[in-house]
């Protein structure tokens, strides 16, 4: 009995602990030197120099030195979350001896040039994955949408699975690795999917099915808890959210704003359980590979006929527009339309065509410190640091 109670605390949840369908964003960014834009291992120095808590967000370290995580508070809308992240970006970029770069992978970092930060959890992760995470540091974005209860979280998860390839294509921002073109739109995702318990699992019958499966995985793998289940999307019991983890880190806050709004709207739609047809894991694995490789040029199936990614993205945006006014993100969803003309990976390749790898690094750093363009961001930004 005692052991069972201890296991069950792993999945005690906070669904419904706050108003449902609010949104929060976590973004991982590279710390780079201001001149050559190479990764600089100063995560702990930056954290020591800056308060870890802000009125509208937090700064935290990540497993790899040279990466920092910026976390918005729980927000009503994508615009509120992006305003908070802009304030945090300004604070870190104002540090003086470090810059910021938003990309899924640093374009020129050498293979194996990774240093871990200490800590019990990070040490356990390192022991679990061996050398797989010592190949490259990677940076992603996690968008959280609050769920009213555990069953709704599973319903939303099941429904959102079919949109994961679309989100991967729109959010791809890592075409280069180790100083060369990877041939992929999201090299980060390909590299991250090498480690265990990543990608997309199957659809689940209900919360008991989900927690039972996760409990079996924890037992079989010997990991230290649900925090080492790195699915591309997962119900997050500790925060009471559906966590969508598919996006590469974004240099452009305008792009991140649009992607956050799109995810927010789709998650609210799918939480209603309007579609009980869930593509198989095998079909979605193939669809995700095409999205990771080809980005917005991908052709794939998420059930039914093969479609061009542009058409699937158009369907997602049209659906989101129906929810956006109620969620306060109508302008943000409209701004997401710009990604149909080119995602972050496309912009990096255009920069390379103009001036080689130096132009790519300059582009990423300058775009990362540029303010978002939506109205009211100046007021939002001034409320950032406490």
Secondary structure, DSSP 4 states (H G I P E B T S, - for coil): -HHHHHHHGGG---TTSS-TT-EEEEEEEEEE-TTT--B---HHHHHHHS-SEETTEEEEE-SBTTEEEEE---BSSHHHHHHHHHHHHHHHHTTSS-EEE--SB-TTPPTT---BPP-HHHHHHHHHHTTGGGS--B-EEEEEEE-SSHHHHHHHHHHHGGGHHHHHHHT--B-EETTEE-SSSBHHHHHHTTSSS-S-----SSHHHHHHHHHHHHHHHT-SSGGG---SEEEETTTTEEEEEEEEP-S-HHHHHHHHHHHHHHHHHHHTT-------HHHHHHHHHHHHHHGGG-EE-SSSS-EEHHHHHHHHHHHHHHHHHHHT-HHHHHHHGGGGG--HHHHHHHHHHHHHHHHHHHHHHHHHTSPP-STTHHHHHHTS--
